[in-house]
């Protein structure tokens, strides 16, 4: 199995503050990989470097063999990125928005039409797709954004807190869509989440980052066995150091 992402001794500094302190991990092709940690641990910084939006201070990151700094334009052709606070264009319909994105990627082609058809399927909001997005619930907006990220069939989808701010039912819908379409499309996924039970259900392997350092990583099964617990939430608490509560 090919290594989709290789992160080697990655450091990112903002002035005197070191956000990432030499982290390393790998993600295999076709895998759903979870990057989890407390607020301010470095998750979003890491994802933004992978998405070529930030330049690392030192270290190296490759995506399917391409360096995210030297070959940034090639990496961008292979990935899609869903930030935590992705917004919507309220006066566009969902269909119009997905159509614009498809044309940006594929021009006016059959491939663009197929991307829109796939986006509608992933969004799964029925006839609401033809209504303006200002009428959408937060869950529907997030489904549109997930559709936008996956419909272009990226080799790597980078999802930052994909269910952030959603209620339980909405989060389950997003979670199911990620699992289903990642498998159907063969897309490699790296996602962050504060919901450990969600990560346990979706992800093949997990890395736990604390204060800019990877403190633990492995498959969910390996981590549960290592710490002698029955869910990833308890692993997280032990690794982060909250077990005293």
N, C-alpha and C positions, 0 to 999 in steps of 0.2 A: 504494500500500500504506500502511495506517495505521501511525502510530507508536504502538506499544503502551506503551512506557516511555520517558520523557524524564527524564534526570538532568542537572541544571544546577548547576554550581559547588557541589557538595555537600561540606559540612564537618561533621565530627563530632569533638567534643572530649570527653575524659574528664579533667576537671581540667586539669592543665597539659599533658597529652598530646594531641596532635592525631592522631587515627586516620585521618581523611580530610581531604585538603588541597585541596578545591575541584575534585573530579572531575566530569567530564561525559561522558555517552555516551547513545546512543539504541538502542532495540531495536525492530525492526519486527514487526508482527503476523505470526504464523506462523513466526517465526524461532526457531532454537535458538542462544542466545547464551552464550558461555563467558566467565566472569570468572576469570582465573587469576593467580597470583602466589605469592611465597614465604609461609611462615608469618608471621603478624602483619602482612601487607601491607594488610589492610582489607577482604578479601573478605566475611567473615561479617558484619562491621558493615554493609557496603553492603546485603547481602541482607536483614538484619534491618530496616533502614530501609524497604526496598521492601515488606517484609511487614507494615509498620506496628507492629513490635515495639519499635523505637527511634525517637526523635524526633531529627531532625538539628539541629545547632547553627545552621547556616545553609544557604542554597541551597534548591533546590526539586526535588521528584520528583513526577511524575504517572504514573499507571497508567490507560491508556485515558481520559485527560482529567481524571481525578480526582486531586486533591492528596492525598498519603499522610498528611498531618497534618490538614488541614481536612476532608477527606472520607474519613477512615480507615474508617468503617463501610461506605461504599460500595465502597472498594477491597477490603475483606475478603470481600465477596460475589463478587468476580471472581477471586480468587487462591487458591492452596493453597501451603503452605510445608512443605518437608521438611528439618528441621535435620539436621546431621551426626550428632548423637548421639540421634536419635529412638529411643525404647524401645518395648517392647511390653508388653501386659498378659498376664502369663504364664499366668494361670488362665482366660483366655478362649480360645476357639478363634478361628482366623483368621476364620471365617464370622461368629461373634458380634461380633468387633471391627469388621469392615466393615459389618455391619448397624447397629451403634450409630452409627457415623460417618454412614452414609446417612440415618438418622432425624434426626440433629442438623441435617443440611443440608436435608432434604426432608420431614421429618415422615413420617407413615404414608401413603405414596402409591405409586402405580405408578412414579413417578420414583425413589423410594428403592429399590424392588425392582430397577429397571433399573441403578441405580448399583452395587448389590451384585453383580449378574450381571457387570457390566463389571469390577468389582474382582477377582472370581474369575478372570476371563479374564486380566487383567493379571498377577495374582500367579502364575498358571501352576504351582501346586504340587499339582494333582490332589486326591486325597482327603485329603491332609494339611490341607486348608483346614478340615476338621471336627475336627481334633485340637487340643489345647491348645498355645498358642504357646510354652510352656516346653519343648516337645519339638523346636522348630524350630532349625535351624542358623542362623548369623548371616546367611547368604545368603537363606534363606527369610524371616527376619524383615525383611530389607531389601526383599524383593519385596512383602511385605505392606504395608510403609510406602509404597513407591512406588505400589502399587495404591490405597491410601488417598488419596494426593495427586492421582492422575489420574482416579479413577473418578467424581469429582464434576464432571468436565468443566470445569475452571477455564479462564478465558480466559488466565491466566498461571500457570504452575507455576514455583515458585522452589525449586531443588534444591541444597542445600549438601552437596558431597562425596557424591553418591549411591552411589558404590561404595567408600567408605572402609572399610578393614579387610577387604575381601573378597578371596578368592583369584581367580586368573585366570579360571577357569570361571564363578564366581559373578558377577564383574564384567562378563564378556561378556554374561551373561543379562540383567543390569540394563541395560546399555548398549543391547542390542537392544530391550528393552522400551521404553526412553525414545524411541528413534528411531521404532519402529513406531507407538506410540500417540500420540506428539506429532503425527505426520503424519496418522494416522487421525482424531484428535479435532480437529485444527486448533488445538491448544494452543500458545501461545507459551511458550517455556522459557528461563529464565535459570539456568545452573548453574555452580557452581565445582567445580574438580577439581585435584588435584596431578598427575594422569596426563595428560601433554601429548598422548600418542598417542591416548588416549581422546577428548580434546577435539577433536583433529584429525579424528577419525572422525565425531563426533556433530554438532559445532557448525558453523553457517553463518558466524558471525563471532565474533571474540575480542577482548577487552580485557585487557591485561596491566597489573596494578597492582603497584606497588612502593612501599613506605613511604608509603602513602596517596595516591599519585599515579598517574594513568593514564599509562604510559610509551609504550604502543603500542596501536593497535587497527585492525582491518580484517578482511576475509575471510581465511580460511586461505590461499587461493591467493595473495592479495595479499601477505601476510606472508612466505610462502615465497619468492616472487619478489623481494621487496624485500631480503631478507637473503641470497639466493642459496644457500638450503639446501633439503634434501629432506624435513624434518619439523619439526613445531612445537616439539619439544623443543629443537632447535638454535636456533630463533628465541628461545625463552624464555631460554636460557643467554646469548645475546648481549645481549638487552634487560636482563636482570637484572645482567649484568656478570660472569658466571662463565667467559667464554670463555678466560681465561688458563689454565685447567686443561686 
